[in-house]
Amino acid sequence: MVKKILAANWKLNKNPTQTKAFFQELKKQTFHSGITTIFFPSATCFESAQTELLGTQFFWGAQNCYTQNQGAFTGEISAQVVKEMGGGYILIGHSERRQYFLESDEFIAQKLKTIQDLNLVPMLCVGESLEQREAGLTVEHLNKQIQVGLSLADKGKKLILAYEPIWAIGTGRVATVAQVQETHSEICNILNKIGFPDVPILYGGSVKADNAKELASVKHVSGFLVGGASLEVSSFTGISQGLSSLLSQ
Ligand code: PGA
């Protein structure tokens, strides 16, 4: 059975005490074994995540890292230290990083290489703005983000893609099933064309417990990257149930 992936992007939310409380509550719930569940807490909470998740079925990772593992780079996060602490995944290219911290596709490609060189799993986020969608530029934009973003990628190593239309992030405006289906199939074509046919593609953007099941049934949707609705155990568990309803028990 191909596993589904459920990832929680906590952004700049929760302190160590809240992180621990969340995981203690989470561990009381039952999760389907066919789902790989990954949490992305903020960097100041890695230690709390590792302490609570060690020996469980859950994984954690970082929301960002730098291209270098050490040196004079004030304020940056070392992927190597993430690995040493027990993290397994690193998000790169989230639209908030692209928008507020001006990260380019080339810079993101370098980060991806650093992550893969450490045998950690990069989760590359891509997605178009509303203006791009309305101008009919979605595929062109995704093509560039994916081609440049993966230009230094190792085909033999693990990698996850997350499609997050910017206009659906944190807005409550979820993409329709038809939009998700069409765009995921375009992404699949791009990945096939450049030699990455087996990369799982997650959908992200206002995923909630009440739309998870419908979105999970869309072809080429391998799981979700969830922001707001991942901050409460109850809503996150609801999404996990929506995703697992399509898996055999
Ligand atoms: P959202 O965020 O679920 O709150 O829309 C998704 C994301 O930014 O990863």
Residues whose N, C-alpha, C, O or C-beta is under 5 A from the ligand:
A	BS01	PGA	N9 A168 I169 G170 T171 G204 G205 S206 V207 L225 V226 G227 G228 A229
